[in-house]
Amino acid sequence: MYLPKTYKLQPKKMPITKDKKKEIVAKISDIVKDSKSLVFFNFHGLKVADATPIRKKLRSAGVGYLVAKKSLTKRALDEAKIEGAQPELAGEVGFAYGKDLIVPAREIFGFQKKHKENLTILGGIFDGKYMSKEEMTAIANIPPLQTLYAQFVNVINSPIQGFVMALDAISRKKS
């Protein structure tokens, strides 16, 4: 029997059982409790070929990645009683999480630059408080710790270097 493309039959998806839903909510609750930072992002239209490298890079950076139904995610977040206003989770939502405060946001922001039309940060949880899209983007732009150390050393070294140059100029004048 021939069916035109527009009438192609799709297999029926089985609904998630209550036990499975409880398991997913428990998993999300554990992630929220154990993570210092969690970034919500919309990945509408992101191809599997693009998502696979993202998952690998996140894993190598020590960042977890999870996609769950929004209703189950909201249920777990409501149970967690986090401070602030929960960001709106619109579209196809995933979240990246980790023990580091900045790495999840920085990694997702880096992928957002590459996949502008398919990946956007929606908000997140930072150190036990909800953050907006703008706040999570600002957190993502914080330089890595090694860069901050280098900047700090440069700030401390600058006055000393200026003092040494002034002493050198005085000694040349007297000579």
C-alpha angles and dihedrals in degrees: 000000000000120000120189115241093254091059099046110148117242122205113248115253116230114235118245112262121239090248091053090048091052089049092051093047090049091050092050091046090053091049091051092049096045099042126082092198133027126179123200115208139175114230101181112164095007109148122228088240088060096040095055096063089045091055092047093049092047091049092050089050091053093253123134123219126204137171118196137157112285093232092055092044091051091048091053092046092049090052091051092061097214121186120255135022117318111238118242110264102212127174125353104349131200131164137215119207141177150155091257115082098219110025098078092052093043093050095048090045089053091053090045088061091054096042102035096159096044108036128049133163112241100184136281152200118281120185093336098316132098114248130198126236091263093049093050090048090052090050090050090056094058107114120246118273094255090055091049090051090051091049091049093050090048091052091050093043096048099074091043091051091049091050092051091050091050091051089048091052091049092050091050091050092052093048 
